[in-house]
């Protein structure tokens, strides 16, 4: 069986889809963290690493890929999800 691969928008590395965190711009225009990987909308993937998140923020990679500004509360939600998955 073929394993789905995706590219991290920050470090540009290719990884298995389930190793990455998906952030989605919904059809309504909201930006959300998609922990299940099934949400409708335009998605972008990022490594589950703090340094990749910081790089994506600095380079505005998430905003560019989603074509909308990413709100600070979503950035905090991504940061929290990365911490939870690192601990768990």
C-alpha positions as CSV (number, residue, x, y, z in Angstrom):
1,X,0.0,0.0,0.0
2,X,1.2,3.5,-0.9
3,X,1.8,5.9,2.0
4,X,0.5,9.5,1.5
5,X,3.4,12.0,1.6
6,X,3.2,15.7,2.2
7,X,5.6,18.6,2.3
8,X,6.2,20.8,5.4
9,X,5.7,24.4,4.4
10,X,8.5,25.6,6.7
11,X,11.4,23.2,6.2
12,X,10.2,21.8,2.8
13,X,10.9,18.3,3.9
14,X,8.7,15.4,2.7
15,X,7.1,13.3,5.4
16,X,4.3,10.8,5.9
17,X,1.0,12.7,6.1
18,X,0.2,11.5,9.6
19,X,3.6,12.8,10.9
20,X,2.6,16.4,10.0
21,X,0.1,18.9,11.4
22,X,-2.5,20.3,9.0
23,X,-3.8,23.8,9.2
24,X,-6.9,24.6,7.1
25,X,-8.7,27.7,5.7
26,X,-12.3,26.6,5.7
27,X,-14.7,27.5,2.9
28,X,-16.1,30.2,5.3
29,X,-12.6,31.7,5.6
30,X,-11.7,30.6,9.1
31,X,-8.2,29.2,9.8
32,X,-8.2,26.2,12.1
33,X,-5.9,23.4,13.2
34,X,-7.1,20.1,11.6
35,X,-6.1,17.4,14.0
36,X,-8.0,14.7,12.1
37,X,-6.8,15.6,8.7
38,X,-10.3,15.5,7.2
39,X,-11.6,19.1,7.3
40,X,-12.8,20.7,4.1
41,X,-10.9,23.6,2.8
42,X,-7.4,24.7,1.7
43,X,-4.8,22.9,3.8
44,X,-1.1,23.4,4.5
45,X,1.1,21.0,6.4
46,X,3.8,21.7,9.0
47,X,6.2,19.5,11.0
48,X,5.2,18.9,14.6
49,X,8.3,20.8,15.8
50,X,8.5,24.2,17.5
51,X,11.4,25.3,15.2
52,X,9.3,24.6,12.1
53,X,6.4,26.6,13.5
54,X,8.8,29.5,14.2
55,X,10.2,29.3,10.7
56,X,6.7,29.3,9.2
57,X,5.7,32.3,11.2
58,X,8.9,34.3,10.3
59,X,8.6,33.5,6.6
60,X,4.8,33.8,6.6
61,X,4.7,30.4,4.9
62,X,1.3,29.5,6.4
63,X,-0.3,32.8,5.4
64,X,1.0,32.5,1.9
65,X,-0.2,28.9,1.5
66,X,-3.6,29.6,2.9
67,X,-3.9,32.9,1.1
68,X,-5.1,34.7,4.3
69,X,-3.4,36.0,7.4
70,X,-3.2,33.4,10.2
71,X,-4.6,34.8,13.5
72,X,-2.5,34.8,16.6
73,X,-5.0,32.5,18.4
74,X,-4.5,29.9,15.7
75,X,-0.7,30.2,16.0
76,X,-1.1,29.5,19.8
77,X,-3.4,26.6,19.0
78,X,-0.8,25.1,16.7
79,X,1.9,25.7,19.4
80,X,-0.3,24.0,22.0
81,X,-1.0,21.0,19.7
82,X,2.7,20.6,19.0
83,X,3.5,20.6,22.8
84,X,0.7,18.1,23.5
85,X,1.8,15.7,20.9
86,X,5.4,16.0,21.9
87,X,4.4,15.2,25.5
88,X,2.0,12.4,24.6
